[in-house]
Every structure is written in C-alpha cells, then in structure tokens.
Amino acid sequence: MEGDIRPHARVTLSLFGAFTSAHFNHTPKQPAIEGNQVPQVPRYHIGTGVIAEAPRVATFTAQARFVGDQFEDDLNDLVLENYVVVDASATRQITSS
C-alpha cells in the first residue's frame, strides 16, 4: 500500500507499507520447516517520506522505513531484529542543457 498527499504545490508527503505472510507449506521432504516463515521476508515494513522543492536552492528528500523482525534460517531459529533505515538527499541542477 502506498499513498501520497500534496499539502503544497512543492511538497509531497508519502506513507507506504508492505504486509507479507510467507510460510512453507506442503514440505513432506522437510517436515521440520512446515509452517515456518520463509527466511529474510519480514511480515511488514512501513515508512514515510517527504519531497520538498525549493527551485532556487535544491530538491530535498527524506525517507524513513521500519522493517519488522524476520528469520535468517528456514528453521526459524535465528531472528534478525527489526531495524530502521533513514535516507536523505538534496539535489540541484548545476548547468542548463
């Protein structure tokens, strides 16, 4: 899911999220993993972002994403803890075409 709003002509706010249910099913050759979560697939990740344009200065962007717990292995013994990723940038055209 993703959605954007524009509270101002030069500002865009966004919210997004992914919700996943990935499990092993019908694994007769490996009964130990039946019903386990697929490794390295978090159940959810959600985030928000902003783009702000200042035409004489730069275009600024920032985004933060929260990724939920996931497993490293197919037996679901090794947990990869949740984490946050933050990105930010500023871009500016320095020459005209």
C-alpha positions, -999 to +999 in steps of 0.1 A: +000+000+000+012+035-008-003+069-007+008+105-013-006+138-004+005+173-016-002+198+011+016+224-010+025+226-047+061+219-039+058+194-010+048+158-013+043+136+018+041+098+014+032+068+035+038+032+025+037-003+039+040-039+028+025-067+048+036-102+039+027-137+050+052-161+035+053-196+050+065-230+040+035-252+031+034-289+019+070-298+027+069-336+031+106-339+024+114-314+051+088-317+078+109-295+102+101-264+083+064-270+077+045-238+086+077-218+093+082-183+079+103-180+048+138-167+057+146-130+052+110-120+045+097-096+072+060-097+080+058-060+074+078-029+066+063+006+068+076+041+061+071+077+054+088+102+032+088+139+021+099+157-010+103+194-008+112+215-039+129+249-035+136+258-071+163+283-065+180+261-039+175+224-043+151+195-041+152+178-007+141+143+000+139+123+032+126+088+039+124+066+069+115+029+068+108+005+097+114-032+089+099-058+112+116-090+126+125-117+102+143-150+103+178-158+089+172-195+085+144-218+074+141-235+108+132-200+122+159-203+150+179-172+141+160-139+144+170-108+126+158-080+148+137-051+134+155-020+121+151+015+108+166+029+076+168+067+071+177+082+037+181+119+029+193+138-001+195+172-017+198+176-055+204+206-076+209+212-113+242+230-117+242+235-155+215+242-180+210+219-210 
